[in-house]
Amino acid sequence: MKRPRSKKLRKQRKFLFTAPLHLRRKMLAAHLSKELRERYRTRSMPLRVGDEVEVMRGKFKKRKGKIVKVNLKKYRVHIEGITRKTSTGTQKLVSFAPSKLRIMSLNLADKWRAKILERKIKS
C-alpha cells in the first residue's frame, strides 16, 4: 500500500486509519536531539521501546523518560514515570503523540536499526 498523493483531507484521514502496520511504524517518528542529529546526519527516527525521549509540549513539558509502550493502533507512546491519577485513584500511564516528543538517546539493541544509522553516517 502506497502513501496517498491526494491533498483531500478525507483521503488523508482514511489512509491514516486504514494504514498497514509497516507504514504505521514509520509514521510514529519523532525528531532527534541536536547532538544525535549531528552524529547520525538525520532529522528523525521511528520511536521504539527503550528510547529515551523528552516531552516538548503540554502539561508534562521538559519531562524525560524511557518509552515503555508504543501503540500502533492509536499512534500513541507511553513513557515510564509519567502517570495520571484516574477517578478511582489508580495511576495510569499518559499517552503522547510522537510529534510532541524529542528523542534524547536511541535504543541500539536492534541490529537493523544500528545498520540504518551506519548507512546514514556514511552517506
N, C-alpha and C positions, 0 to 999 in steps of 0.2 A: 504494500500500500504506500503510495507516494503522498507527500505533503500537498495540500490543495494549493492551486495557483490563484484561486478566486479571492477577490477582496471582500466579497459579501460576508457580512457578519454571521448570517445564518449558516453558511457553509463552513466558516471557520469554527464555529461552535460545534457543529456536527462532527467535524474532524476531531476536535478535542475530546468529545465524549465517546467516540467510537474508535479511537486510535488503538492499534495493537500495542502489546507490551514493549516490544523492542523500540518503538518510537516514543512511547510514554516515558521511558527511562531517559532518553535524550532530552526530552522537554523538562525533566526535573533537574535542571542545571543551575548553578549559581556562579557568580563572579569569584575570582581568586583574589587574595590579598596582593598588595603591591610587590612584596618580596617573592611570592610564588609566581606572580605574573612575569617578573623579570627572569626568574630561574627557568621556568618551563616555556616561556615565549608563547603563552596562550592566555586568553582573557577569562574563559570559563571552563568548567568541567561538570559532568553529571554528578549529582550527590550520591553518596554511598554510606552505608552503616560504618561507623568508625571515624568518619571525617570530623574534624573539629571546626565548628562554624561560629560566627558572631552574628547576632541579630542586629539588623540595621534600622528597623522601623518598629514602631508600636510601643506598647507598654513595657516590653522586655528589651528595649534598645540597649546596646552595648553589652549584653549578657553573652557569655561564651559557654560552649559545651559540646559534647560529642553527640553525633547522631545515633539514636537508638533504633528508630524505625523509619522506613520510607514507605509511604502508602501510594502505590502507583495508581490505584483506582481514583483516589480523591486529589492527587497531585499535592500531597502534603508530607511534611517531615516533622518528626518528633525529636526533641533534644533532651538529653539527660539533665536532670536537675531543674528544669523549668516546668513547674506544675501550677495548676489552678485548683482551688477548692470548689467541690461541687455542692449542690444544695443539701446532699445527705452528709456532708462533712468529710468525704473521702478526697484524696488527692488524685488528680488526673493530669497526664501529660498534655501540654499545649501543642497544637499543631501549627506549623508555619508554612507559608508559601515559599518556594525556593527563591523567588525574586527578592525576598526581603532578607536574605542571608548572604554572608560573605564567607568563603572557605579560608580558614586560617592555617590548617595543616591537612594534608591528604593521607588517606589510609592506603599505603602502597603494598599491602599484603597480597593483593591480586597481581599475578604476573602479567596479565594482559594490560592492566591499567598502567603498570610501570613501563611496558613496551610502548604504549601510546605516547607517554610523556617523553621517552627517549627519542622517538621519531620526531616529535615537535622540537626538541632541543637541537637535533642535527640539522633540521631544515632552516 
